[in-house]
Amino acid sequence: MAVMEGIMNLFVKEVVSAERVVAAIRRFADLDASQTPAPKEAEQALLLWITKACQSLKKRLTAEVDGHVSVR
């Protein structure tokens, strides 16, 4: 189990960079740099991505229920 976890951690560190995650977030959500500190580690970057994706989805679903069409 420890070997598998180590391999997964290495993969995440090789594939995920904070800059790429922030660029992806900016494509679908507003990212205020003054309120959201830049992630320093891959795990922090992925958690930020998940958080912003969920917030964006909630905002979009709320807008659809209220009858609005375009939400960013």
PQR file of N, CA, C, O and H, with PARSE charges and radii, in Angstrom:
ATOM      1  N   MET A   1       0.829  -1.188   0.000 -0.4000 1.5000
ATOM      2  CA  MET A   1       0.000   0.000   0.000 -0.0000 2.0000
ATOM      3  C   MET A   1       0.879   1.259   0.000  0.5500 1.7000
ATOM      4  O   MET A   1       0.571   2.226  -0.697 -0.5500 1.4000
ATOM      5  N   ALA A   2       1.938   1.252   0.754 -0.4000 1.5000
ATOM      6  CA  ALA A   2       2.825   2.414   0.824 -0.0000 2.0000
ATOM      7  C   ALA A   2       3.506   2.671  -0.513  0.5500 1.7000
ATOM      8  O   ALA A   2       3.707   3.823  -0.897 -0.5500 1.4000
ATOM      9  H   ALA A   2       2.188   0.467   1.321  0.4000 1.0000
ATOM     10  N   VAL A   3       3.859   1.612  -1.219 -0.4000 1.5000
ATOM     11  CA  VAL A   3       4.499   1.772  -2.529 -0.0000 2.0000
ATOM     12  C   VAL A   3       3.531   2.419  -3.507  0.5500 1.7000
ATOM     13  O   VAL A   3       3.907   3.320  -4.256 -0.5500 1.4000
ATOM     14  H   VAL A   3       3.696   0.676  -0.908  0.4000 1.0000
ATOM     15  N   MET A   4       2.289   1.960  -3.498 -0.4000 1.5000
ATOM     16  CA  MET A   4       1.282   2.527  -4.392 -0.0000 2.0000
ATOM     17  C   MET A   4       1.045   4.000  -4.082  0.5500 1.7000
ATOM     18  O   MET A   4       0.951   4.817  -4.998 -0.5500 1.4000
ATOM     19  H   MET A   4       1.984   1.228  -2.889  0.4000 1.0000
ATOM     20  N   GLU A   5       0.950   4.345  -2.814 -0.4000 1.5000
ATOM     21  CA  GLU A   5       0.767   5.747  -2.431 -0.0000 2.0000
ATOM     22  C   GLU A   5       1.954   6.589  -2.871  0.5500 1.7000
ATOM     23  O   GLU A   5       1.770   7.715  -3.335 -0.5500 1.4000
ATOM     24  H   GLU A   5       1.026   3.681  -2.069  0.4000 1.0000
ATOM     25  N   GLY A   6       3.151   6.072  -2.736 -0.4000 1.5000
ATOM     26  CA  GLY A   6       4.343   6.792  -3.181 -0.0000 2.0000
ATOM     27  C   GLY A   6       4.348   7.032  -4.674  0.5500 1.7000
ATOM     28  O   GLY A   6       4.711   8.115  -5.134 -0.5500 1.4000
ATOM     29  H   GLY A   6       3.300   5.158  -2.360  0.4000 1.0000
ATOM     30  N   ILE A   7       3.946   6.027  -5.432 -0.4000 1.5000
ATOM     31  CA  ILE A   7       3.882   6.174  -6.890 -0.0000 2.0000
ATOM     32  C   ILE A   7       2.832   7.211  -7.277  0.5500 1.7000
ATOM     33  O   ILE A   7       3.066   8.026  -8.169 -0.5500 1.4000
ATOM     34  H   ILE A   7       3.651   5.148  -5.059  0.4000 1.0000
ATOM     35  N   MET A   8       1.687   7.186  -6.617 -0.4000 1.5000
ATOM     36  CA  MET A   8       0.635   8.165  -6.913 -0.0000 2.0000
ATOM     37  C   MET A   8       1.091   9.579  -6.564  0.5500 1.7000
ATOM     38  O   MET A   8       0.822  10.516  -7.316 -0.5500 1.4000
ATOM     39  H   MET A   8       1.497   6.524  -5.892  0.4000 1.0000
ATOM     40  N   ASN A   9       1.772   9.742  -5.442 -0.4000 1.5000
ATOM     41  CA  ASN A   9       2.273  11.065  -5.062 -0.0000 2.0000
ATOM     42  C   ASN A   9       3.295  11.575  -6.072  0.5500 1.7000
ATOM     43  O   ASN A   9       3.272  12.751  -6.435 -0.5500 1.4000
ATOM     44  H   ASN A   9       1.991   8.981  -4.831  0.4000 1.0000
ATOM     45  N   LEU A  10       4.175  10.715  -6.519 -0.4000 1.5000
ATOM     46  CA  LEU A  10       5.167  11.106  -7.519 -0.0000 2.0000
ATOM     47  C   LEU A  10       4.484  11.515  -8.816  0.5500 1.7000
ATOM     48  O   LEU A  10       4.873  12.508  -9.430 -0.5500 1.4000
ATOM     49  H   LEU A  10       4.194   9.759  -6.224  0.4000 1.0000
ATOM     50  N   PHE A  11       3.473  10.766  -9.240 -0.4000 1.5000
ATOM     51  CA  PHE A  11       2.747  11.090 -10.458 -0.0000 2.0000
ATOM     52  C   PHE A  11       2.088  12.462 -10.361  0.5500 1.7000
ATOM     53  O   PHE A  11       2.168  13.263 -11.292 -0.5500 1.4000
ATOM     54  H   PHE A  11       3.157   9.959  -8.741  0.4000 1.0000
ATOM     55  N   VAL A  12       1.436  12.728  -9.225 -0.4000 1.5000
ATOM     56  CA  VAL A  12       0.768  14.018  -9.037 -0.0000 2.0000
ATOM     57  C   VAL A  12       1.778  15.154  -9.107  0.5500 1.7000
ATOM     58  O   VAL A  12       1.512  16.179  -9.735 -0.5500 1.4000
ATOM     59  H   VAL A  12       1.371  12.077  -8.468  0.4000 1.0000
ATOM     60  N   LYS A  13       2.923  14.986  -8.476 -0.4000 1.5000
ATOM     61  CA  LYS A  13       3.936  16.043  -8.488 -0.0000 2.0000
ATOM     62  C   LYS A  13       4.536  16.255  -9.868  0.5500 1.7000
ATOM     63  O   LYS A  13       4.965  17.363 -10.189 -0.5500 1.4000
ATOM     64  H   LYS A  13       3.139  14.154  -7.965  0.4000 1.0000
ATOM     65  N   GLU A  14       4.574  15.218 -10.685 -0.4000 1.5000
ATOM     66  CA  GLU A  14       5.095  15.341 -12.043 -0.0000 2.0000
ATOM     67  C   GLU A  14       4.085  15.979 -12.988  0.5500 1.7000
ATOM     68  O   GLU A  14       4.470  16.716 -13.896 -0.5500 1.4000
ATOM     69  H   GLU A  14       4.225  14.318 -10.425  0.4000 1.0000
ATOM     70  N   VAL A  15       2.813  15.708 -12.789 -0.4000 1.5000
ATOM     71  CA  VAL A  15       1.782  16.132 -13.735 -0.0000 2.0000
ATOM     72  C   VAL A  15       1.162  17.478 -13.359  0.5500 1.7000
ATOM     73  O   VAL A  15       0.894  18.306 -14.230 -0.5500 1.4000
ATOM     74  H   VAL A  15       2.501  15.109 -12.052  0.4000 1.0000
ATOM     75  N   VAL A  16       0.938  17.693 -12.077 -0.4000 1.5000
ATOM     76  CA  VAL A  16       0.215  18.881 -11.622 -0.0000 2.0000
ATOM     77  C   VAL A  16       1.201  19.988 -11.262  0.5500 1.7000
ATOM     78  O   VAL A  16       2.108  19.793 -10.453 -0.5500 1.4000
ATOM     79  H   VAL A  16       1.156  17.021 -11.369  0.4000 1.0000
ATOM     80  N   SER A  17       1.006  21.143 -11.874 -0.4000 1.5000
ATOM     81  CA  SER A  17       1.767  22.317 -11.465 -0.0000 2.0000
ATOM     82  C   SER A  17       0.767  23.400 -11.049  0.5500 1.7000
ATOM     83  O   SER A  17      -0.322  23.508 -11.611 -0.5500 1.4000
ATOM     84  H   SER A  17       0.269  21.301 -12.531  0.4000 1.0000
ATOM     85  N   ALA A  18       1.154  24.181 -10.072 -0.4000 1.5000
ATOM     86  CA  ALA A  18       0.259  25.223  -9.556 -0.0000 2.0000
ATOM     87  C   ALA A  18      -0.148  26.196 -10.658  0.5500 1.7000
ATOM     88  O   ALA A  18      -1.298  26.633 -10.699 -0.5500 1.4000
ATOM     89  H   ALA A  18       2.039  24.093  -9.615  0.4000 1.0000
ATOM     90  N   GLU A  19       0.762  26.535 -11.537 -0.4000 1.5000
ATOM     91  CA  GLU A  19       0.470  27.493 -12.605 -0.0000 2.0000
ATOM     92  C   GLU A  19      -0.595  26.954 -13.557  0.5500 1.7000
ATOM     93  O   GLU A  19      -1.494  27.688 -13.966 -0.5500 1.4000
ATOM     94  H   GLU A  19       1.696  26.179 -11.504  0.4000 1.0000
ATOM     95  N   ARG A  20      -0.494  25.677 -13.909 -0.4000 1.5000
ATOM     96  CA  ARG A  20      -1.478  25.076 -14.816 -0.0000 2.0000
ATOM     97  C   ARG A  20      -2.844  24.973 -14.158  0.5500 1.7000
ATOM     98  O   ARG A  20      -3.866  25.174 -14.815 -0.5500 1.4000
ATOM     99  H   ARG A  20       0.236  25.080 -13.577  0.4000 1.0000
ATOM    100  N   VAL A  21      -2.869  24.665 -12.885 -0.4000 1.5000
ATOM    101  CA  VAL A  21      -4.147  24.572 -12.178 -0.0000 2.0000
ATOM    102  C   VAL A  21      -4.808  25.945 -12.100  0.5500 1.7000
ATOM    103  O   VAL A  21      -6.008  26.070 -12.345 -0.5500 1.4000
ATOM    104  H   VAL A  21      -2.039  24.502 -12.352  0.4000 1.0000
ATOM    105  N   VAL A  22      -4.039  26.969 -11.761 -0.4000 1.5000
ATOM    106  CA  VAL A  22      -4.581  28.329 -11.686 -0.0000 2.0000
ATOM    107  C   VAL A  22      -5.082  28.773 -13.060  0.5500 1.7000
ATOM    108  O   VAL A  22      -6.133  29.407 -13.154 -0.5500 1.4000
ATOM    109  H   VAL A  22      -3.064  26.867 -11.562  0.4000 1.0000
ATOM    110  N   ALA A  23      -4.354  28.452 -14.117 -0.4000 1.5000
ATOM    111  CA  ALA A  23      -4.798  28.806 -15.474 -0.0000 2.0000
ATOM    112  C   ALA A  23      -6.110  28.097 -15.809  0.5500 1.7000
ATOM    113  O   ALA A  23      -6.990  28.688 -16.433 -0.5500 1.4000
ATOM    114  H   ALA A  23      -3.500  27.937 -14.040  0.4000 1.0000
ATOM    115  N   ALA A  24      -6.243  26.853 -15.407 -0.4000 1.5000
ATOM    116  CA  ALA A  24      -7.478  26.121 -15.657 -0.0000 2.0000
ATOM    117  C   ALA A  24      -8.642  26.735 -14.890  0.5500 1.7000
ATOM    118  O   ALA A  24      -9.741  26.866 -15.428 -0.5500 1.4000
ATOM    119  H   ALA A  24      -5.527  26.372 -14.900  0.4000 1.0000
ATOM    120  N   ILE A  25      -8.409  27.106 -13.648 -0.4000 1.5000
ATOM    121  CA  ILE A  25      -9.465  27.723 -12.834 -0.0000 2.0000
ATOM    122  C   ILE A  25      -9.925  29.032 -13.460  0.5500 1.7000
ATOM    123  O   ILE A  25     -11.121  29.323 -13.480 -0.5500 1.4000
ATOM    124  H   ILE A  25      -7.516  26.999 -13.210  0.4000 1.0000
ATOM    125  N   ARG A  26      -8.999  29.812 -13.964 -0.4000 1.5000
ATOM    126  CA  ARG A  26      -9.360  31.110 -14.560 -0.0000 2.0000
ATOM    127  C   ARG A  26     -10.221  30.954 -15.805  0.5500 1.7000
ATOM    128  O   ARG A  26     -10.903  31.900 -16.199 -0.5500 1.4000
ATOM    129  H   ARG A  26      -8.028  29.575 -13.948  0.4000 1.0000
ATOM    130  N   ARG A  27     -10.205  29.776 -16.436 -0.4000 1.5000
ATOM    131  CA  ARG A  27     -11.052  29.550 -17.619 -0.0000 2.0000
ATOM    132  C   ARG A  27     -12.514  29.398 -17.253  0.5500 1.7000
ATOM    133  O   ARG A  27     -13.379  29.680 -18.082 -0.5500 1.4000
ATOM    134  H   ARG A  27      -9.651  29.007 -16.115  0.4000 1.0000
ATOM    135  N   PHE A  28     -12.822  28.956 -16.027 -0.4000 1.5000
ATOM    136  CA  PHE A  28     -14.229  28.741 -15.694 -0.0000 2.0000
ATOM    137  C   PHE A  28     -14.706  29.500 -14.467  0.5500 1.7000
ATOM    138  O   PHE A  28     -15.898  29.464 -14.161 -0.5500 1.4000
ATOM    139  H   PHE A  28     -12.119  28.727 -15.354  0.4000 1.0000
ATOM    140  N   ALA A  29     -13.819  30.187 -13.753 -0.4000 1.5000
ATOM    141  CA  ALA A  29     -14.244  30.899 -12.548 -0.0000 2.0000
ATOM    142  C   ALA A  29     -13.371  32.120 -12.325  0.5500 1.7000
ATOM    143  O   ALA A  29     -12.242  32.208 -12.807 -0.5500 1.4000
ATOM    144  H   ALA A  29     -12.851  30.216 -14.002  0.4000 1.0000
ATOM    145  N   ASP A  30     -13.933  33.055 -11.578 -0.4000 1.5000
ATOM    146  CA  ASP A  30     -13.137  34.213 -11.184 -0.0000 2.0000
ATOM    147  C   ASP A  30     -12.188  33.784 -10.071  0.5500 1.7000
ATOM    148  O   ASP A  30     -12.588  33.113  -9.119 -0.5500 1.4000
ATOM    149  H   ASP A  30     -14.850  32.984 -11.186  0.4000 1.0000
ATOM    150  N   LEU A  31     -10.933  34.179 -10.207 -0.4000 1.5000
ATOM    151  CA  LEU A  31      -9.939  33.830  -9.202 -0.0000 2.0000
ATOM    152  C   LEU A  31      -9.289  35.123  -8.744  0.5500 1.7000
ATOM    153  O   LEU A  31      -8.433  35.679  -9.432 -0.5500 1.4000
ATOM    154  H   LEU A  31     -10.609  34.724 -10.981  0.4000 1.0000
ATOM    155  N   ASP A  32      -9.699  35.594  -7.581 -0.4000 1.5000
ATOM    156  CA  ASP A  32      -9.167  36.826  -7.015 -0.0000 2.0000
ATOM    157  C   ASP A  32      -7.867  36.510  -6.291  0.5500 1.7000
ATOM    158  O   ASP A  32      -7.865  35.851  -5.252 -0.5500 1.4000
ATOM    159  H   ASP A  32     -10.394  35.143  -7.022  0.4000 1.0000
ATOM    160  N   ALA A  33      -6.755  36.990  -6.856 -0.4000 1.5000
ATOM    161  CA  ALA A  33      -5.438  36.680  -6.297 -0.0000 2.0000
ATOM    162  C   ALA A  33      -5.253  37.273  -4.904  0.5500 1.7000
ATOM    163  O   ALA A  33      -4.486  36.740  -4.103 -0.5500 1.4000
ATOM    164  H   ALA A  33      -6.757  37.525  -7.701  0.4000 1.0000
ATOM    165  N   SER A  34      -5.945  38.367  -4.610 -0.4000 1.5000
ATOM    166  CA  SER A  34      -5.788  38.982  -3.290 -0.0000 2.0000
ATOM    167  C   SER A  34      -6.492  38.161  -2.204  0.5500 1.7000
ATOM    168  O   SER A  34      -6.079  38.194  -1.044 -0.5500 1.4000
ATOM    169  H   SER A  34      -6.568  38.800  -5.261  0.4000 1.0000
ATOM    170  N   GLN A  35      -7.547  37.428  -2.567 -0.4000 1.5000
ATOM    171  CA  GLN A  35      -8.278  36.635  -1.588 -0.0000 2.0000
ATOM    172  C   GLN A  35      -7.861  35.172  -1.586  0.5500 1.7000
ATOM    173  O   GLN A  35      -8.054  34.472  -0.592 -0.5500 1.4000
ATOM    174  H   GLN A  35      -7.882  37.402  -3.508  0.4000 1.0000
ATOM    175  N   THR A  36      -7.288  34.707  -2.691 -0.4000 1.5000
ATOM    176  CA  THR A  36      -6.902  33.305  -2.807 -0.0000 2.0000
ATOM    177  C   THR A  36      -5.392  33.226  -2.985  0.5500 1.7000
ATOM    178  O   THR A  36      -4.874  33.609  -4.034 -0.5500 1.4000
ATOM    179  H   THR A  36      -7.131  35.275  -3.499  0.4000 1.0000
ATOM    180  N   PRO A  37      -4.683  32.740  -1.982 -0.5600 1.5000
ATOM    181  CA  PRO A  37      -3.232  32.633  -2.131  0.2800 2.0000
ATOM    182  C   PRO A  37      -2.867  31.575  -3.171  0.5500 1.7000
ATOM    183  O   PRO A  37      -3.566  30.574  -3.327 -0.5500 1.4000
ATOM    184  N   ALA A  38      -1.778  31.807  -3.871 -0.4000 1.5000
ATOM    185  CA  ALA A  38      -1.326  30.850  -4.880 -0.0000 2.0000
ATOM    186  C   ALA A  38      -0.886  29.563  -4.192  0.5500 1.7000
ATOM    187  O   ALA A  38      -0.163  29.599  -3.197 -0.5500 1.4000
ATOM    188  H   ALA A  38      -1.209  32.620  -3.744  0.4000 1.0000
ATOM    189  N   PRO A  39      -1.320  28.442  -4.721 -0.5600 1.5000
ATOM    190  CA  PRO A  39      -0.922  27.170  -4.108  0.2800 2.0000
ATOM    191  C   PRO A  39       0.565  26.922  -4.283  0.5500 1.7000
ATOM    192  O   PRO A  39       1.144  27.239  -5.322 -0.5500 1.4000
ATOM    193  N   LYS A  40       1.172  26.354  -3.255 -0.4000 1.5000
ATOM    194  CA  LYS A  40       2.609  26.092  -3.297 -0.0000 2.0000
ATOM    195  C   LYS A  40       2.906  24.626  -3.605  0.5500 1.7000
ATOM    196  O   LYS A  40       3.992  24.311  -4.093 -0.5500 1.4000
ATOM    197  H   LYS A  40       0.702  26.097  -2.411  0.4000 1.0000
ATOM    198  N   GLU A  41       1.974  23.735  -3.332 -0.4000 1.5000
ATOM    199  CA  GLU A  41       2.173  22.312  -3.564 -0.0000 2.0000
ATOM    200  C   GLU A  41       1.072  21.770  -4.460  0.5500 1.7000
ATOM    201  O   GLU A  41       0.005  22.370  -4.588 -0.5500 1.4000
ATOM    202  H   GLU A  41       1.092  23.991  -2.935  0.4000 1.0000
ATOM    203  N   ALA A  42       1.344  20.633  -5.076 -0.4000 1.5000
ATOM    204  CA  ALA A  42       0.389  20.034  -5.992 -0.0000 2.0000
ATOM    205  C   ALA A  42      -0.927  19.695  -5.290  0.5500 1.7000
ATOM    206  O   ALA A  42      -2.003  19.883  -5.859 -0.5500 1.4000
ATOM    207  H   ALA A  42       2.211  20.145  -4.972  0.4000 1.0000
ATOM    208  N   GLU A  43      -0.840  19.201  -4.068 -0.4000 1.5000
ATOM    209  CA  GLU A  43      -2.049  18.841  -3.331 -0.0000 2.0000
ATOM    210  C   GLU A  43      -2.911  20.065  -3.057  0.5500 1.7000
ATOM    211  O   GLU A  43      -4.134  20.002  -3.176 -0.5500 1.4000
ATOM    212  H   GLU A  43       0.034  19.048  -3.606  0.4000 1.0000
ATOM    213  N   GLN A  44      -2.285  21.175  -2.691 -0.4000 1.5000
ATOM    214  CA  GLN A  44      -3.025  22.424  -2.465 -0.0000 2.0000
ATOM    215  C   GLN A  44      -3.666  22.910  -3.754  0.5500 1.7000
ATOM    216  O   GLN A  44      -4.796  23.398  -3.743 -0.5500 1.4000
ATOM    217  H   GLN A  44      -1.291  21.227  -2.594  0.4000 1.0000
ATOM    218  N   ALA A  45      -2.955  22.779  -4.860 -0.4000 1.5000
ATOM    219  CA  ALA A  45      -3.487  23.212  -6.151 -0.0000 2.0000
ATOM    220  C   ALA A  45      -4.718  22.392  -6.527  0.5500 1.7000
ATOM    221  O   ALA A  45      -5.706  22.942  -7.013 -0.5500 1.4000
ATOM    222  H   ALA A  45      -2.037  22.382  -4.869  0.4000 1.0000
ATOM    223  N   LEU A  46      -4.663  21.087  -6.306 -0.4000 1.5000
ATOM    224  CA  LEU A  46      -5.815  20.246  -6.631 -0.0000 2.0000
ATOM    225  C   LEU A  46      -7.004  20.535  -5.728  0.5500 1.7000
ATOM    226  O   LEU A  46      -8.146  20.525  -6.187 -0.5500 1.4000
ATOM    227  H   LEU A  46      -3.860  20.640  -5.911  0.4000 1.0000
ATOM    228  N   LEU A  47      -6.751  20.791  -4.460 -0.4000 1.5000
ATOM    229  CA  LEU A  47      -7.851  21.152  -3.552 -0.0000 2.0000
ATOM    230  C   LEU A  47      -8.471  22.485  -3.955  0.5500 1.7000
ATOM    231  O   LEU A  47      -9.689  22.645  -3.882 -0.5500 1.4000
ATOM    232  H   LEU A  47      -5.824  20.799  -4.087  0.4000 1.0000
ATOM    233  N   LEU A  48      -7.647  23.442  -4.380 -0.4000 1.5000
ATOM    234  CA  LEU A  48      -8.166  24.722  -4.854 -0.0000 2.0000
ATOM    235  C   LEU A  48      -9.028  24.513  -6.096  0.5500 1.7000
ATOM    236  O   LEU A  48     -10.091  25.121  -6.223 -0.5500 1.4000
ATOM    237  H   LEU A  48      -6.658  23.312  -4.439  0.4000 1.0000
ATOM    238  N   TRP A  49      -8.574  23.656  -7.013 -0.4000 1.5000
ATOM    239  CA  TRP A  49      -9.332  23.375  -8.225 -0.0000 2.0000
ATOM    240  C   TRP A  49     -10.690  22.762  -7.889  0.5500 1.7000
ATOM    241  O   TRP A  49     -11.712  23.164  -8.446 -0.5500 1.4000
ATOM    242  H   TRP A  49      -7.710  23.162  -6.910  0.4000 1.0000
ATOM    243  N   ILE A  50     -10.699  21.801  -6.986 -0.4000 1.5000
ATOM    244  CA  ILE A  50     -11.952  21.160  -6.591 -0.0000 2.0000
ATOM    245  C   ILE A  50     -12.901  22.179  -5.960  0.5500 1.7000
ATOM    246  O   ILE A  50     -14.091  22.202  -6.276 -0.5500 1.4000
ATOM    247  H   ILE A  50      -9.869  21.475  -6.534  0.4000 1.0000
ATOM    248  N   THR A  51     -12.377  23.012  -5.078 -0.4000 1.5000
ATOM    249  CA  THR A  51     -13.195  24.023  -4.405 -0.0000 2.0000
ATOM    250  C   THR A  51     -13.805  24.989  -5.406  0.5500 1.7000
ATOM    251  O   THR A  51     -15.007  25.252  -5.362 -0.5500 1.4000
ATOM    252  H   THR A  51     -11.411  22.993  -4.821  0.4000 1.0000
ATOM    253  N   LYS A  52     -12.989  25.519  -6.306 -0.4000 1.5000
ATOM    254  CA  LYS A  52     -13.485  26.494  -7.287 -0.0000 2.0000
ATOM    255  C   LYS A  52     -14.444  25.839  -8.283  0.5500 1.7000
ATOM    256  O   LYS A  52     -15.403  26.475  -8.721 -0.5500 1.4000
ATOM    257  H   LYS A  52     -12.013  25.306  -6.342  0.4000 1.0000
ATOM    258  N   ALA A  53     -14.201  24.591  -8.644 -0.4000 1.5000
ATOM    259  CA  ALA A  53     -15.105  23.898  -9.558 -0.0000 2.0000
ATOM    260  C   ALA A  53     -16.471  23.702  -8.912  0.5500 1.7000
ATOM    261  O   ALA A  53     -17.498  23.902  -9.560 -0.5500 1.4000
ATOM    262  H   ALA A  53     -13.422  24.074  -8.288  0.4000 1.0000
ATOM    263  N   CYS A  54     -16.489  23.314  -7.645 -0.4000 1.5000
ATOM    264  CA  CYS A  54     -17.761  23.133  -6.934 -0.0000 2.0000
ATOM    265  C   CYS A  54     -18.497  24.465  -6.773  0.5500 1.7000
ATOM    266  O   CYS A  54     -19.716  24.524  -6.937 -0.5500 1.4000
ATOM    267  H   CYS A  54     -15.654  23.152  -7.119  0.4000 1.0000
ATOM    268  N   GLN A  55     -17.762  25.530  -6.453 -0.4000 1.5000
ATOM    269  CA  GLN A  55     -18.381  26.851  -6.317 -0.0000 2.0000
ATOM    270  C   GLN A  55     -18.974  27.309  -7.650  0.5500 1.7000
ATOM    271  O   GLN A  55     -20.082  27.844  -7.691 -0.5500 1.4000
ATOM    272  H   GLN A  55     -16.773  25.482  -6.320  0.4000 1.0000
ATOM    273  N   SER A  56     -18.241  27.100  -8.723 -0.4000 1.5000
ATOM    274  CA  SER A  56     -18.717  27.498 -10.045 -0.0000 2.0000
ATOM    275  C   SER A  56     -19.951  26.704 -10.451  0.5500 1.7000
ATOM    276  O   SER A  56     -20.896  27.266 -11.005 -0.5500 1.4000
ATOM    277  H   SER A  56     -17.341  26.666  -8.690  0.4000 1.0000
ATOM    278  N   LEU A  57     -19.950  25.416 -10.183 -0.4000 1.5000
ATOM    279  CA  LEU A  57     -21.107  24.577 -10.490 -0.0000 2.0000
ATOM    280  C   LEU A  57     -22.328  25.006  -9.687  0.5500 1.7000
ATOM    281  O   LEU A  57     -23.433  25.081 -10.223 -0.5500 1.4000
ATOM    282  H   LEU A  57     -19.183  24.960  -9.733  0.4000 1.0000
ATOM    283  N   LYS A  58     -22.130  25.284  -8.413 -0.4000 1.5000
ATOM    284  CA  LYS A  58     -23.238  25.741  -7.568 -0.0000 2.0000
ATOM    285  C   LYS A  58     -23.807  27.058  -8.087  0.5500 1.7000
ATOM    286  O   LYS A  58     -25.023  27.245  -8.124 -0.5500 1.4000
ATOM    287  H   LYS A  58     -21.232  25.222  -7.977  0.4000 1.0000
ATOM    288  N   LYS A  59     -22.924  27.966  -8.486 -0.4000 1.5000
ATOM    289  CA  LYS A  59     -23.352  29.258  -9.009 -0.0000 2.0000
ATOM    290  C   LYS A  59     -24.149  29.082 -10.306  0.5500 1.7000
ATOM    291  O   LYS A  59     -25.176  29.732 -10.505 -0.5500 1.4000
ATOM    292  H   LYS A  59     -21.936  27.814  -8.456  0.4000 1.0000
ATOM    293  N   ARG A  60     -23.671  28.202 -11.181 -0.4000 1.5000
ATOM    294  CA  ARG A  60     -24.351  27.959 -12.444 -0.0000 2.0000
ATOM    295  C   ARG A  60     -25.714  27.309 -12.233  0.5500 1.7000
ATOM    296  O   ARG A  60     -26.693  27.699 -12.868 -0.5500 1.4000
ATOM    297  H   ARG A  60     -22.837  27.674 -11.020  0.4000 1.0000
ATOM    298  N   LEU A  61     -25.781  26.325 -11.348 -0.4000 1.5000
ATOM    299  CA  LEU A  61     -27.058  25.661 -11.070 -0.0000 2.0000
ATOM    300  C   LEU A  61     -28.059  26.615 -10.442  0.5500 1.7000
ATOM    301  O   LEU A  61     -29.244  26.573 -10.773 -0.5500 1.4000
ATOM    302  H   LEU A  61     -24.985  26.008 -10.832  0.4000 1.0000
ATOM    303  N   THR A  62     -27.605  27.466  -9.549 -0.4000 1.5000
ATOM    304  CA  THR A  62     -28.475  28.463  -8.937 -0.0000 2.0000
ATOM    305  C   THR A  62     -29.019  29.413  -9.991  0.5500 1.7000
ATOM    306  O   THR A  62     -30.199  29.765  -9.966 -0.5500 1.4000
ATOM    307  H   THR A  62     -26.642  27.500  -9.280  0.4000 1.0000
ATOM    308  N   ALA A  63     -28.162  29.831 -10.921 -0.4000 1.5000
ATOM    309  CA  ALA A  63     -28.593  30.734 -11.985 -0.0000 2.0000
ATOM    310  C   ALA A  63     -29.605  30.054 -12.905  0.5500 1.7000
ATOM    311  O   ALA A  63     -30.562  30.691 -13.345 -0.5500 1.4000
ATOM    312  H   ALA A  63     -27.203  29.546 -10.941  0.4000 1.0000
ATOM    313  N   GLU A  64     -29.407  28.785 -13.197 -0.4000 1.5000
ATOM    314  CA  GLU A  64     -30.353  28.070 -14.049 -0.0000 2.0000
ATOM    315  C   GLU A  64     -31.715  27.939 -13.360  0.5500 1.7000
ATOM    316  O   GLU A  64     -32.755  28.076 -14.004 -0.5500 1.4000
ATOM    317  H   GLU A  64     -28.630  28.267 -12.840  0.4000 1.0000
ATOM    318  N   VAL A  65     -31.704  27.678 -12.071 -0.4000 1.5000
ATOM    319  CA  VAL A  65     -32.958  27.558 -11.329 -0.0000 2.0000
ATOM    320  C   VAL A  65     -33.678  28.911 -11.299  0.5500 1.7000
ATOM    321  O   VAL A  65     -34.904  28.971 -11.393 -0.5500 1.4000
ATOM    322  H   VAL A  65     -30.859  27.567 -11.548  0.4000 1.0000
ATOM    323  N   ASP A  66     -32.915  29.981 -11.167 -0.4000 1.5000
ATOM    324  CA  ASP A  66     -33.501  31.316 -11.115 -0.0000 2.0000
ATOM    325  C   ASP A  66     -33.891  31.853 -12.495  0.5500 1.7000
ATOM    326  O   ASP A  66     -34.544  32.891 -12.598 -0.5500 1.4000
ATOM    327  H   ASP A  66     -31.919  29.932 -11.090  0.4000 1.0000
ATOM    328  N   GLY A  67     -33.486  31.139 -13.559 -0.4000 1.5000
ATOM    329  CA  GLY A  67     -33.878  31.560 -14.904 -0.0000 2.0000
ATOM    330  C   GLY A  67     -32.830  32.348 -15.635  0.5500 1.7000
ATOM    331  O   GLY A  67     -33.091  32.801 -16.750 -0.5500 1.4000
ATOM    332  H   GLY A  67     -32.955  30.296 -13.476  0.4000 1.0000
ATOM    333  N   HIS A  68     -31.678  32.534 -15.081 -0.4000 1.5000
ATOM    334  CA  HIS A  68     -30.601  33.232 -15.780 -0.0000 2.0000
ATOM    335  C   HIS A  68     -29.894  32.242 -16.680  0.5500 1.7000
ATOM    336  O   HIS A  68     -29.852  31.045 -16.397 -0.5500 1.4000
ATOM    337  H   HIS A  68     -31.466  32.166 -14.175  0.4000 1.0000
ATOM    338  N   VAL A  69     -29.330  32.759 -17.783 -0.4000 1.5000
ATOM    339  CA  VAL A  69     -28.686  31.871 -18.730 -0.0000 2.0000
ATOM    340  C   VAL A  69     -27.178  31.875 -18.586  0.5500 1.7000
ATOM    341  O   VAL A  69     -26.578  30.811 -18.439 -0.5500 1.4000
ATOM    342  H   VAL A  69     -29.364  33.731 -18.013  0.4000 1.0000
ATOM    343  N   SER A  70     -26.550  33.032 -18.623 -0.4000 1.5000
ATOM    344  CA  SER A  70     -25.100  33.115 -18.663 -0.0000 2.0000
ATOM    345  C   SER A  70     -24.538  33.461 -17.296  0.5500 1.7000
ATOM    346  O   SER A  70     -24.895  34.484 -16.711 -0.5500 1.4000
ATOM    347  H   SER A  70     -27.038  33.897 -18.743  0.4000 1.0000
ATOM    348  N   VAL A  71     -23.661  32.610 -16.788 -0.4000 1.5000
ATOM    349  CA  VAL A  71     -23.020  32.824 -15.495 -0.0000 2.0000
ATOM    350  C   VAL A  71     -21.557  32.490 -15.635  0.5500 1.7000
ATOM    351  O   VAL A  71     -21.198  31.514 -16.294 -0.5500 1.4000
ATOM    352  H   VAL A  71     -23.371  31.779 -17.263  0.4000 1.0000
ATOM    353  N   ARG A  72     -20.726  33.276 -15.033 -0.4000 1.5000
ATOM    354  CA  ARG A  72     -19.302  32.976 -15.026 -0.0000 2.0000
ATOM    355  C   ARG A  72     -18.822  32.794 -13.636  0.5500 1.7000
ATOM    356  O   ARG A  72     -17.639  32.533 -13.420 -0.5500 1.4000
ATOM    357  H   ARG A  72     -21.018  34.069 -14.498  0.4000 1.0000
TER
END
